[in-house]
Amino acid sequence: MRRRTTRRLRTQKRECECGKWQYGYETDKTESSRIYICFSCGKFEASGVFTDNMVQTFLEEPRILMHLMKTDFIKPIR
């Protein structure tokens, strides 16, 4: 019987105020356009093209953020 193997992505992360991890995402390797997301408490830290209005939109409609991840508009920082 073959074991199924998966490739784990090593994503840049940093500690959140809640004690969990914030995972980093960026747009097209532009270091100034990054967003860090804590999937436990929902806190965002953003810079570059991610304005306060965009972050507020992500909080109101999290499906938009998930769509950006699925379409590779934002990719994990490695």
Summary of the structure (lengths in Angstrom):
residues: 78
radius of gyration: 13.8
end to end distance: 32.9
largest distance: 51.4
contacts: 173
relative contact order: 0.21
helix: 23%
strand: 31%
